[in-house]
Amino acid sequence: MIQPWWPLAALAVIHLADAAMCLKPLGFIRDCLSDVGFPRRWWPLLPVLKTVTAAGLLAGIRFTPLAVLTCAAVVCYFLTAVAMHIRARDLGRNLFLNATGMLVLSAATLGSVLAAA
């Protein structure tokens, strides 16, 4: 079991909340996805992806390789999000608070997992 386990649990809760907000995207999420040119036909995949991510993070508390894999995938996801914001010249709140903030949080969680492994 990974110690401390709470960074994985906290990141899982954030992803579950985000999944719920993506079911019928809230206005700020809808605007963000549109601003970066994320294809609308892929929007329904986001709640599934975020729910599976949360499950992987929670299961990773007991199975370290899954924690490492899931955290690394989340870091890659947010690196892609940052790149999409930069490419779209969306350099405001969405980039700095949402994408970059989540990238830092995800990278910190990955660092915590790697230190515990």
HUWOLIN-V257894 format. One line per field, one symbol per residue. burial: 1 if it has 9 or more other ideal C-beta (glycine too) atoms within 8 Angstrom, else 0. Layout:
BEGIN
burial=???
END
This chain:
BEGIN
burial=010010111111111101101100100011011011010000100111011011111111100101111111111011101101110101000111011111101111110110010
END
